[in-house]
Amino acid sequence: MAVKTSNKLGKITVSDDAVTMVANYAASECYGVVDLVSRRVTDSLAQLFRSNTNTKGVKVTCDDHDIYIDVFVILKSGVSVDAVKESLERTVTYSVEYFTGMRVKAVNINVVGIRV
């Protein structure tokens, strides 16, 4: 399902894949993030056959005008997990809201592992 809005100039539709790519890029650029990982093995297999690899580790759900984002990351060893999670949440929220003009209702950060 895509994010949709309208104003006096017309209707705007942003696909879930576009929102996912923005969230993926914002999350991968945060300090302390080593990699974004798939949630399940089936997601990893599906990723092998996709030409677009910028959607790994991010799940976007849209409900009316609200966006819910789940991010699955591996963090760098030695960083403050709470600080990185907070930074990730703020960065992803800002990037997606700036890109879409829509409200991000929640960003859930799931730390899958720690890598040296």
LOFIRO-289647 format. One record per residue: residue in one letter; x, y, z negated of N, C-alpha, C, CB in turn. Coordinates in steps of 0.02 Angstrom, whole numbers, plus 50000, padded with zeros to 5 digits. Glycine has a CB too. Layout:
BEGIN
aXYZXYZXYZXYZ...
// end
This chain:
BEGIN
m500424994150000500005000050000500455006250000499525000049939a500275011050039500675017150045500415022549998500675019550117v500845027349984500655033149944500345038249991501275036149905k499755040649974499405045350018499205051549980498785042050049t499235057150013499005063449985498785067950042499565066949942s498425073150026498225077850077498215084850047497525076050105n498305089650090498265096650070497955100550128498965099550051k497995107150126497665111150178497995110350246497665118450157l498615107950246498965106950310498845100250342499695107950300g498585095450304498445088850332498565083250283498855087750394k498595077150309498685071250268499405068850273498205065550288i499665066350217500345063750214500315056650188500805068250169t500655052050222500695045150201501435043150199500295040450249v501645040550142502335038250133502305030750118502705042150075s502665026850158502635019550149503005017450086502945016050211d502815011550060503145008850001503885007550015502805002349979d504055005450076504755004150092505175010550089504815001150162a504885016150110505245022550107505365024550034504855028050143v504865023649992504935025249920505455020549889504245024649884t505435014149909505905009249883506625011049901505735002249909m506725013249963507405015149985507665021249946507405016750060v507235026049933507445031949895507625029949824506885037349894a507205025849793507345023549725507975019349722506745019549698n508085015049772508685010949775509315015249780508645006149835y509295020149823509885024549831510025028449767509775029349890a509505031149737509595035049675509875030649620508935038149653a509615024549613509845020049560510565017749573509395013949555s510745016349634511415013949649511945019249639511455011249720e511755025649641512225031049631512325032949558511995037049670c511945030149513512005031749441512645028749411511395029349403y512945032449366513535030049331513355024049288513845035649288g513775019049290513685013049249513325007349285513295014849189v513025008749343512685003549381513185000249428512075006549421v513264993749420513714989949463513344987649526514004983849426d512734985049516512364982349573511624982049556512624975249592l511214982249608510494980949601510384973849624510064986149642v509974970149587509884963049602509144961549611510174958749546s509014956149647508324953949659508034950949596508294948949716r507384951349590507024948849532507014941249529506324951549530r506914938149587506844930949590507274928149645506094928949601v507374921649645507764918249697507424919149764507854910749681t506764918849766506404919649830506514926549860505664918449820d506594931649817506754938349842507444938449873506704943449785s507914934949843508594934649870508594931249938509054930949822l508214925849945508174922450010507854926850062507794915950002a507324930250044506994934750091507454940350112506354937550060q507884942650067508354948050081508864945950134508714950150017l509034939550137509504937150187509254938050258509664929850175f508594937450267508304937850333508054944750352507744932950338r508094949450307507884956350322508474960150351507624959850258s508314964650396508834969050423508964974950377508644971550493n508464976550335508524982150289508734979650220507864986150285t509334981450198509564979150133509494984550079510294976950138n509174990050095509104995550047508494994850002509055002050085t508204988849999507624987949956507774982949899507044985549996k508384980649895508574975649845508554978749775509274972849859g508244975149728508254977149659507734982249638508904979849643v507284984149684506784989049668506104986549691506944995949701k505614987149647504924985249664504484991449653504664979149621v504124993449704503694999349699502964997149705503865004449755t502554999649659501834998449660501485005249659501604993949600c501015006149705500655012449708499925011249690500715015549779d499655015849650498955015449629498665022449635498885012649556d498245023549684497975030149699498545035049711497505032749642h498635039849666499165044749674499745043649626498885051649665d499755037949592500295036449545500755031149573500005034149478i501395031749556501905027049579502215023749518502445030649623y502265017149521502585013249468503195009849499502095008049436i503775010449466504385007749494504725003149443504865013549514d504934997249466505334992649427506014992149459504994985549422v506544993149419507234992949443507594987349406507594999849435f507954983149443508314977549415509064978649429508074970649445v509464979549375510154981549383510634977249343510244988749362i511264977249365511824974649327512244980649308512244969149368l512404981249244512774987049220513514985349210512484989549154k513904990649209514634990149197514754988749123514994996549220s515244984549109515424983049040515714989249007515924977049037g515524990448945515804995948907515395002348907516474997448932v514865002548947514455008548947513885007848897514165009949019s513615013348876513045013248831512425011348872512945020248796v512135005648856511565003148894510975007948890511354996248869d510845010548830510285015148821510385021648861510195016848747a510995024248861511145030348898511065029348973511845032848882v511305023648998511255022249070510525021249090511675016049089k510145017649048509435016549062509055023149065509125011849010e509205027549018508875034049016509055038249077509065037848952s509695038149095509925041749154509615038949218510685041449159l509575032349223509265029149281508535031149287509325021549275e508185031049232507475032749233507365039849256507175031849163r507755044549229507685051649249507875052649322508125056049205t508425049549344508665050449412508175047649464509345047249421v507945041649451507465038549498506815042449500507335031149479t506575044449442505955048349439506025054849478505765049849366y506555058449466506655064849501506715063849576507285068349475s507115059049598507215057849669506575056049706507735052449680v506185051549676505565049449709505045055049708505285043149674e504985058649653504515064149651504705069649700504465066949580y505345071049706505585076149752505445074049824506335077549742f505565067649839505475065049907504745064649927505795058149913t504325062249883503625061049901503155066749883503375054849867g503335070649833502875075749809502325072949765502575079449867m502385066549749501895063049708502175061849639501685056349741r501745060049592501935058949523502155051749512501365060849475v502735050849481502955044249460502695043049390503735043549464k502265038149383501945036749319502435033149272501325032549329a502815028249298503275024549255503855021749296502905018849218v504445021749265505025018449292505265013549239505595023549312n505235007149255505455001849209506144999449230504944995949208i506635000249186507314998149200507414991349168507845003349174n507604986349207507714979549184508464978049193507274974349222v508824977349137509534975749140509584968149144509924978649078v509824965749201509864958649214510514955849187509814957249289g511044959949186511684957549160512194963049153511954952149205i512774961149127513344965749117513934962649154513494966949040r514294966749192514854964249230515484968149211514724964649306v516034964649206516674967749187516964971449246517174962449161
// end
